[in-house]
């Protein structure tokens, strides 16, 4: 999950809090842009003519995030879903291939669920000169919401197991002493009002572990030492991503069968 564009988790958290009536649209967008920078939404670049992609919502130029969300709600927006895929693990994605590929490359995406369709949003840095740094969300058609994602309780259990395994693996490897991350926050961010307490706890732990994983990648271990701990760290990375996805979806869990 690239840290340079941490827009998807706060967009899902605060966007869902807005849709559930816990915050207003202005506060939700302000929170997203505080975390990620100024955010606009525009059409994805495609090799074929736009008419060949009828499922993509037409976007004329780049639209401010606030205006785009308001328009989606008028069109029947009901919730926002988080995708945190990695190569070989399309977590939260259900196609089509072009959207999946863009989301995997970005390491994150948002799926807007409307009454009659789903829309995928993939972030990239928006650089317009030396002083402007923001985020651009490219609009893609998206498949339906996946039903095989974990609940927050399931994800918490998986995270605990993976954390113990990774701790055992790292403590058995001789190498440079791990440093404490300077910043324990990260792409997971804080959840918004309306989320259950358990989700806040799981999201906070997963965010801290994500920072630890980034430090572990920079410890200067040899190839043999990396091999000894690699599988445990890969499982921890998977558990961290699943925990963040589950936590960000949990605001709707009580009303789902």
ZAMARGU-4260 file (C-alpha; in steps of 0.2 Angstrom, whole numbers, plus 5000, padded with zeros to 4 digits):
<rodrens>
0) 5000/5000/5000 | 5010/5015/4994 | 5012/5028/5008 | 5014/5042/4995 | 4995/5043/4991
5) 4986/5037/5007 | 4969/5042/5001 | 4958/5026/4999 | 4956/5021/5018 | 4951/5039/5024
10) 4940/5041/5009 | 4931/5025/5013 | 4930/5028/5032 | 4924/5046/5031 | 4914/5043/5016
15) 4904/5029/5024 | 4902/5040/5040 | 4894/5053/5029 | 4883/5041/5020 | 4877/5034/5037
20) 4873/5052/5043 | 4887/5053/5056 | 4896/5068/5048 | 4893/5080/5034 | 4900/5080/5017
25) 4911/5095/5020 | 4919/5087/5035 | 4921/5070/5027 | 4930/5078/5012 | 4941/5090/5023
30) 4947/5074/5033 | 4951/5065/5017 | 4961/5080/5010 | 4970/5083/5026 | 4976/5065/5025
35) 4980/5065/5006 | 4980/5082/5000 | 4969/5091/4987 | 4959/5077/4978 | 4951/5077/4961
40) 4942/5064/4951 | 4944/5061/4932 | 4941/5048/4919 | 4954/5034/4917 | 4965/5034/4902
45) 4960/5020/4891 | 4967/5014/4874 | 4950/5013/4865 | 4937/5026/4863 | 4927/5031/4878
50) 4911/5025/4870 | 4918/5007/4872 | 4917/5008/4891 | 4898/5012/4894 | 4900/5006/4912
55) 4911/5020/4916 | 4903/5036/4923 | 4907/5050/4912 | 4918/5063/4920 | 4921/5079/4910
60) 4939/5085/4915 | 4944/5084/4933 | 4930/5086/4946 | 4934/5091/4964 | 4930/5076/4976
65) 4916/5085/4985 | 4906/5088/4969 | 4910/5071/4963 | 4903/5062/4979 | 4888/5073/4979
70) 4884/5068/4962 | 4886/5050/4966 | 4874/5051/4980 | 4861/5059/4969 | 4864/5044/4958
75) 4861/5031/4972 | 4877/5029/4981 | 4875/5018/4996 | 4892/5014/5002 | 4911/5014/4999
80) 4922/4999/4999 | 4941/4998/5001 | 4952/4987/4991 | 4970/4984/4996 | 4977/4972/4983
85) 4994/4965/4981 | 5002/4955/4967 | 4994/4938/4968 | 4981/4944/4981 | 4967/4955/4973
90) 4960/4959/4990 | 4943/4968/4988 | 4943/4967/4969 | 4931/4958/4957 | 4936/4965/4940
95) 4936/4969/4926 | 4954/4966/4922 | 4959/4984/4918 | 4953/4990/4935 | 4961/4976/4944
100) 4978/4979/4936 | 4977/4998/4940 | 4972/4995/4958 | 4986/4982/4960 | 4999/4994/4953
105) 4993/5007/4965 | 4991/4995/4980 | 4974/5002/4984 | 4957/5007/4977 | 4940/5013/4982
110) 4924/5005/4975 | 4908/5016/4976 | 4892/5005/4977 | 4877/5012/4969 | 4860/5005/4967
115) 4863/4999/4949 | 4882/4998/4947 | 4899/4999/4955 | 4912/5012/4951 | 4931/5010/4954
120) 4942/5024/4959 | 4961/5022/4958 | 4973/5035/4965 | 4989/5042/4958 | 4999/5057/4963
125) 4993/5073/4955 | 5008/5085/4952 | 5004/5101/4944 | 5020/5111/4946 | 5033/5113/4960
130) 5021/5119/4974 | 5005/5108/4970 | 5004/5090/4976 | 4988/5081/4977 | 4979/5065/4972
135) 4969/5061/4956 | 4956/5047/4957 | 4954/5038/4940 | 4936/5032/4937 | 4935/5014/4931
140) 4920/5002/4929 | 4920/4989/4944 | 4913/4972/4946 | 4901/4968/4960 | 4906/4969/4979
145) 4915/4953/4984 | 4906/4943/4997 | 4921/4933/5003 | 4929/4947/5013 | 4932/4944/5032
150) 4922/4951/5046 | 4931/4962/5058 | 4931/4948/5071 | 4938/4936/5058 | 4952/4948/5053
155) 4957/4952/5071 | 4960/4933/5074 | 4970/4932/5058 | 4980/4947/5063 | 4984/4940/5080
160) 4990/4923/5073 | 5000/4932/5059 | 5008/4944/5072 | 5014/4930/5083 | 5021/4920/5069
165) 5030/4935/5062 | 5037/4940/5079 | 5044/4922/5082 | 5052/4923/5064 | 5060/4940/5067
170) 5067/4936/5084 | 5075/4921/5078 | 5085/4930/5064 | 5101/4938/5068 | 5103/4955/5060
175) 5103/4973/5062 | 5092/4978/5077 | 5075/4984/5071 | 5071/5002/5074 | 5055/5009/5081
180) 5046/5018/5067 | 5047/5036/5068 | 5028/5037/5063 | 5016/5024/5068 | 5002/5031/5058
185) 5001/5027/5040 | 4989/5023/5026 | 4976/5015/5037 | 4973/5031/5046 | 4960/5034/5059
190) 4942/5028/5057 | 4928/5040/5057 | 4913/5042/5069 | 4900/5028/5068 | 4912/5014/5067
195) 4912/5001/5081 | 4925/5001/5095 | 4932/4984/5089 | 4935/4991/5072 | 4945/5006/5078
200) 4956/4995/5088 | 4959/4983/5074 | 4963/4997/5062 | 4975/5006/5074 | 4984/4989/5077
205) 4985/4985/5058 | 4991/5003/5054 | 5005/5001/5067 | 5010/4984/5060 | 5010/4991/5042
210) 5023/5003/5048 | 5033/4989/5056 | 5033/4980/5040 | 5040/4994/5031 | 5054/4995/5043
215) 5057/4976/5042 | 5060/4978/5023 | 5074/4990/5027 | 5084/4981/5040 | 5098/4976/5028
220) 5096/4957/5031 | 5105/4945/5020 | 5096/4934/5007 | 5096/4919/5019 | 5089/4929/5033
225) 5076/4936/5022 | 5071/4918/5017 | 5070/4913/5035 | 5057/4927/5039 | 5050/4930/5022
230) 5035/4919/5023 | 5029/4925/5040 | 5031/4943/5035 | 5021/4940/5019 | 5007/4932/5029
235) 5008/4947/5041 | 5006/4959/5026 | 4991/4949/5020 | 4983/4949/5038 | 4986/4968/5039
240) 4978/4972/5023 | 4963/4961/5027 | 4961/4969/5044 | 4961/4986/5037 | 4948/4981/5024
245) 4937/4973/5037 | 4938/4987/5049 | 4934/5000/5035 | 4919/4990/5030 | 4912/4986/5048
250) 4901/5002/5049 | 4888/4992/5039 | 4891/4975/5047 | 4876/4976/5059 | 4863/4979/5045
255) 4870/4965/5034 | 4863/4947/5036
</rodrens>
